[in-house]
C-alpha cells in the first residue's frame, strides 16, 4: 500500500468523519452533538476542523435551519462508505447480540404499513432488543430512496417500482387488491371484475407517491378506464369517506385488513389475474452487511408473517 499518504491522516481522523456524517444527517450542530453524546462546543469545533480541512463551509445557515453545501453532499457517499467498511471490519469478529444493541434505529413506513407492522415489530424489539429505540420517519414514499442514500434512515419498507444500483431489495410479501364500499349505498357482487369496477365512481390514493397506480395500469392494458372523482393523500381516511359516499375504494388486501373493523363496510376481492402489489424491504448497500440492519429486517419479516391471513 505504498500509494497511501499516511501523513495526510494527521489532519483528519476517523472521529471527524463520524462528526461529518452526523452533521450532514442532522443538519444541526445541536442535534448532532446530542446524537454523539458530546457537548455543542465540541461539535462546533469538529465542524470548524472539517471546514478548514476541506476548505468548504460544509453546513451553511439558510434562514432558521442549516443546509449542506454541494461539496458536502458530494463527499457524503464516500464518507459513508468509509464508515461502513470500518464498522464492518470492527464487527467482523464480534458476535452480534441484539440485547446489547442500543441507540436509535430509523426506518420509513407509510401510514398503512405502520399501522399493520408497528405493533408486532415493537413487541418483538422490546423482547429481543430492549435497549434499541425505534423511530419511524414521516418520509413520503417517493423520497424514501433519497433518504436512504443520505443516511437519514436505515431501512425503507413499501412498494418500490424503480430501484437504484446503490440499494438492495428483499421481498417481504405480495398483496392482491380488494374493493371497499358501503353496501347500503352500492350493490356489488362478492367478487368484482375489472369490467364491473369501471361502472362505479372511485376515490383513489397512491402508494408510489405520484402517477397512475397499479390498478389503473392494469385497467389501461385491458382497454378499460375507471372514473376517479376524489383523491386522498391518506389511505387510512378511505373507510370514512366510502361510509358516507357511494364510492369504491380499491386498496391492497393488506390495507383492507385494517378496514375489517368497520362492520358497516363490505370488502370484495378484485378478480384480476396478475395484479398484485409487491412489498419489500430496501437498504443501502453500505448497510446491507450490518448485523443490526439484518436483525431489524428479520423482525419486520416476522411481524409481517404473523399478520392474520399471511
C-alpha positions as CSV (number, residue, x, y, z in Angstrom):
1,X,0.0,0.0,0.0
2,X,2.8,2.4,-0.9
3,X,0.3,4.8,-2.6
4,X,-1.2,5.9,0.7
5,X,-0.1,9.3,2.1
6,X,0.0,8.4,5.7
7,X,1.0,12.0,6.7
8,X,-2.4,13.3,5.4
9,X,-4.2,11.4,8.1
10,X,-2.5,13.6,10.7
11,X,-5.0,16.4,9.9
12,X,-8.2,14.2,9.6
13,X,-9.0,11.4,12.0
14,X,-11.9,8.9,11.9
15,X,-13.8,10.8,14.6
16,X,-14.1,13.8,12.3
17,X,-15.6,11.6,9.6
18,X,-18.1,10.4,12.1
19,X,-18.9,14.0,13.0
20,X,-19.2,14.9,9.3
21,X,-21.7,12.1,8.8
22,X,-23.9,13.0,11.7
23,X,-23.8,16.8,10.9
24,X,-25.0,16.2,7.4
25,X,-27.7,13.8,8.6
26,X,-29.0,16.1,11.3
27,X,-28.2,19.4,9.6
28,X,-27.9,20.9,13.1
29,X,-24.9,21.2,15.4
30,X,-27.1,20.9,18.5
31,X,-28.9,17.7,17.3
32,X,-25.6,16.2,16.0
33,X,-23.9,16.8,19.4
34,X,-26.8,15.1,21.2
35,X,-26.7,12.1,18.8
36,X,-23.0,11.6,19.6
37,X,-23.4,12.4,23.3
38,X,-20.9,15.2,23.2
39,X,-21.2,18.9,24.1
40,X,-22.3,21.5,21.5
41,X,-18.9,23.3,21.7
42,X,-17.1,20.1,20.9
43,X,-19.3,19.6,17.8
44,X,-18.8,23.2,16.7
45,X,-15.0,22.6,17.0
46,X,-15.3,19.5,14.8
47,X,-17.3,21.4,12.2
48,X,-14.6,24.1,12.1
49,X,-11.9,21.5,11.6
50,X,-13.9,19.9,8.8
51,X,-14.3,23.3,7.2
52,X,-10.6,24.0,7.5
53,X,-9.6,20.6,6.1
54,X,-11.9,20.7,3.0
55,X,-11.8,24.5,2.5
56,X,-15.6,24.5,2.4
57,X,-18.5,25.7,4.7
58,X,-19.9,22.1,4.9
59,X,-23.0,23.5,6.5
60,X,-24.4,27.0,5.9
61,X,-27.3,28.8,7.6
62,X,-30.4,29.3,5.5
63,X,-33.0,31.2,7.5
64,X,-33.7,29.2,10.7
65,X,-32.0,26.0,9.5
66,X,-28.7,24.8,8.3
67,X,-28.1,23.1,4.9
68,X,-25.2,21.1,3.5
69,X,-23.2,22.6,0.7
70,X,-22.8,21.0,-2.7
71,X,-19.3,20.0,-1.7
72,X,-20.6,18.3,1.4
73,X,-23.2,16.4,-0.5
74,X,-20.6,15.2,-3.0
75,X,-18.4,14.0,-0.2
76,X,-21.1,12.2,1.7
77,X,-21.3,8.9,-0.3
78,X,-17.5,8.3,0.1
79,X,-17.5,9.2,3.8
80,X,-20.5,6.8,4.4
81,X,-18.7,4.1,2.5
82,X,-15.5,4.5,4.6
83,X,-17.5,4.4,7.9
84,X,-19.5,1.4,6.7
85,X,-16.4,-0.5,5.8
86,X,-14.7,0.4,9.1
87,X,-17.7,-0.7,11.1
88,X,-17.9,-4.0,9.2
89,X,-14.2,-4.5,9.9
90,X,-14.5,-3.8,13.6
91,X,-17.6,-6.1,13.9
92,X,-16.2,-8.9,11.8
93,X,-15.1,-11.0,14.8
94,X,-17.9,-9.9,17.1
95,X,-21.0,-12.0,17.7
96,X,-24.0,-9.7,17.3
97,X,-26.1,-9.6,20.4
98,X,-29.4,-7.8,19.8
99,X,-30.0,-7.5,23.6
100,X,-26.9,-5.2,23.7
101,X,-27.9,-3.1,20.6
102,X,-28.6,0.5,21.6
103,X,-29.3,3.8,20.1
104,X,-31.9,5.0,17.6
105,X,-32.8,3.0,14.5
106,X,-34.6,5.0,11.9
107,X,-36.8,3.5,9.2
108,X,-39.6,4.6,6.8
109,X,-43.1,3.2,6.6
110,X,-46.2,4.6,5.1
111,X,-49.2,5.0,7.3
112,X,-51.0,1.7,6.4
113,X,-47.8,-0.3,6.8
114,X,-47.0,1.4,10.1
115,X,-50.5,0.6,11.4
116,X,-50.1,-3.1,10.3
117,X,-46.5,-3.8,11.2
118,X,-45.5,-1.5,14.1
119,X,-47.5,-3.3,16.9
120,X,-45.9,-6.7,16.1
121,X,-42.5,-5.1,15.4
122,X,-42.3,-3.2,18.6
123,X,-43.4,-6.3,20.6
124,X,-40.5,-8.2,19.1
125,X,-38.0,-5.5,19.6
126,X,-38.9,-4.8,23.2
127,X,-38.4,-8.5,23.9
128,X,-35.3,-9.2,21.8
129,X,-33.6,-5.8,21.7
130,X,-34.8,-3.8,24.7
131,X,-32.1,-1.2,24.6
132,X,-32.9,-0.2,21.0
133,X,-35.0,2.8,20.2
134,X,-37.1,2.6,17.0
135,X,-38.0,5.8,15.1
136,X,-40.5,5.7,12.2
137,X,-39.7,8.7,10.0
138,X,-42.5,10.5,8.1
139,X,-40.8,10.3,4.7
140,X,-43.1,10.4,1.6
141,X,-42.8,7.1,-0.4
142,X,-41.3,9.0,-3.4
143,X,-38.5,10.3,-1.3
144,X,-37.6,7.2,0.7
145,X,-34.7,6.1,-1.5
146,X,-33.2,9.6,-1.4
147,X,-33.3,9.5,2.4
148,X,-31.6,6.0,2.4
149,X,-28.8,7.5,0.3
150,X,-28.5,10.5,2.6
151,X,-28.3,8.2,5.7
152,X,-31.4,9.7,7.3
153,X,-33.0,6.2,7.5
154,X,-31.5,2.7,7.7
155,X,-34.4,0.8,6.1
156,X,-37.5,1.5,4.0
157,X,-40.5,-0.7,3.7
158,X,-43.0,-0.4,0.9
159,X,-43.6,-0.5,-2.8
160,X,-40.5,0.5,-4.9
161,X,-41.1,0.2,-8.7
162,X,-37.8,1.9,-9.6
163,X,-34.7,0.8,-7.7
164,X,-31.2,2.2,-7.8
165,X,-27.9,0.3,-8.0
166,X,-26.8,1.5,-4.6
167,X,-29.8,-0.1,-2.9
168,X,-30.6,-3.8,-2.1
169,X,-34.1,-5.0,-2.0
170,X,-35.6,-8.1,-0.3
171,X,-39.1,-9.3,-1.0
172,X,-41.5,-9.1,2.0
173,X,-44.9,-10.1,0.6
174,X,-47.2,-9.6,-2.4
175,X,-50.7,-8.2,-1.9
176,X,-53.7,-8.6,-4.1
177,X,-56.4,-5.9,-4.3
178,X,-60.0,-5.6,-2.9
179,X,-62.9,-3.1,-3.2
180,X,-64.1,-1.4,-0.1
181,X,-67.6,0.2,-0.2
182,X,-70.8,0.7,1.8
183,X,-73.4,-1.9,0.8
184,X,-76.2,0.5,1.9
185,X,-75.1,2.8,-0.9
186,X,-73.7,0.5,-3.6
187,X,-74.7,-3.1,-4.6
188,X,-71.8,-5.2,-5.8
189,X,-71.3,-9.0,-6.1
190,X,-69.0,-10.9,-3.7
191,X,-66.2,-10.8,-6.3
192,X,-65.6,-7.8,-8.6
193,X,-64.2,-8.0,-12.1
194,X,-62.2,-5.1,-13.8
195,X,-65.2,-4.5,-16.2
196,X,-67.6,-4.1,-13.3
197,X,-65.1,-1.9,-11.5
198,X,-65.4,0.7,-14.2
199,X,-69.1,1.2,-13.7
200,X,-68.8,3.0,-10.4
201,X,-67.1,6.2,-9.3
202,X,-63.9,5.8,-7.3
203,X,-61.8,7.5,-4.6
204,X,-58.1,6.9,-5.2
205,X,-54.9,7.0,-3.2
206,X,-51.4,6.3,-4.5
207,X,-48.9,4.0,-2.8
208,X,-45.9,5.0,-5.0
209,X,-46.1,8.8,-4.4
210,X,-47.4,10.0,-7.8
211,X,-48.5,8.9,-11.2
212,X,-51.0,6.2,-12.2
213,X,-51.3,3.3,-9.8
214,X,-51.0,-0.4,-10.5
215,X,-54.8,-0.8,-10.8
216,X,-55.0,2.0,-13.4
217,X,-52.1,0.5,-15.4
218,X,-53.8,-2.9,-15.4
219,X,-57.1,-1.4,-16.5
220,X,-55.4,0.5,-19.3
221,X,-53.7,-2.6,-20.6
222,X,-57.2,-4.2,-20.7
223,X,-58.6,-1.2,-22.6
224,X,-60.5,0.0,-19.6
225,X,-60.6,3.2,-17.5
226,X,-62.3,3.9,-14.2
227,X,-63.9,7.2,-13.1
228,X,-61.9,8.8,-10.3
229,X,-63.9,11.6,-8.6
230,X,-61.7,12.1,-5.5
231,X,-58.1,11.7,-4.5
232,X,-57.0,11.0,-0.9
233,X,-53.5,11.7,0.4
234,X,-54.0,9.4,3.4
235,X,-55.2,5.8,2.7
236,X,-56.5,5.5,6.3
237,X,-59.2,8.0,5.6
238,X,-60.8,5.9,2.9
239,X,-63.3,3.9,5.0
240,X,-64.7,7.1,6.5
241,X,-65.2,8.5,3.0
242,X,-66.9,5.5,1.4
243,X,-69.1,5.1,4.5
244,X,-70.9,8.3,3.6
245,X,-70.5,8.4,-0.2
246,X,-71.4,6.0,-3.0
247,X,-67.8,5.4,-4.0
248,X,-65.5,2.5,-4.4
249,X,-62.0,2.4,-2.9
250,X,-59.7,-0.2,-4.5
251,X,-57.0,-1.0,-1.9
252,X,-54.3,-3.6,-1.4
253,X,-55.6,-6.6,0.6
254,X,-53.1,-5.7,3.3
255,X,-54.8,-2.3,3.8
256,X,-58.2,-3.9,3.6
257,X,-57.4,-5.8,6.7
258,X,-57.3,-2.5,8.6
259,X,-60.8,-1.8,7.4
260,X,-62.4,-5.0,8.6
261,X,-63.2,-3.3,12.0
262,X,-65.8,-1.2,10.1
263,X,-68.7,-3.5,10.3
264,X,-70.9,-1.3,8.1
265,X,-68.5,-1.7,5.1
266,X,-68.1,-4.5,2.6
267,X,-64.8,-5.8,1.3
268,X,-64.9,-7.6,-2.1
269,X,-61.9,-9.2,-3.8
270,X,-60.9,-7.8,-7.1
271,X,-60.5,-10.7,-9.6
272,X,-57.7,-9.5,-11.9
273,X,-55.0,-12.1,-12.6
274,X,-51.5,-10.8,-12.4
275,X,-52.5,-7.7,-10.4
276,X,-50.6,-7.5,-7.2
277,X,-48.6,-5.1,-5.1
278,X,-45.1,-6.2,-4.1
279,X,-43.9,-5.1,-0.7
280,X,-40.2,-5.2,0.0
281,X,-37.5,-4.0,2.5
282,X,-34.8,-1.8,1.0
283,X,-31.5,-0.8,2.4
284,X,-28.4,0.9,1.1
285,X,-25.6,-1.4,0.0
286,X,-23.3,0.2,2.5
287,X,-25.5,-1.1,5.3
288,X,-26.5,-4.4,3.8
289,X,-24.0,-6.4,5.9
290,X,-24.7,-4.5,9.1
291,X,-25.9,-7.1,11.6
292,X,-28.3,-4.6,13.2
293,X,-29.9,-3.9,9.8
294,X,-30.3,-7.6,9.2
295,X,-31.7,-8.2,12.6
296,X,-34.4,-5.4,12.3
297,X,-35.2,-6.6,8.8
298,X,-35.8,-10.1,10.2
299,X,-38.1,-8.7,12.9
300,X,-40.1,-6.8,10.2
301,X,-40.4,-10.0,8.2
302,X,-41.6,-11.9,11.3
303,X,-44.1,-9.2,12.1
304,X,-45.5,-9.4,8.5
305,X,-45.7,-13.2,8.6
306,X,-47.6,-13.1,11.9
307,X,-50.4,-10.9,10.5
308,X,-53.8,-12.7,10.2
309,X,-54.2,-14.2,6.7
310,X,-50.5,-14.1,5.8
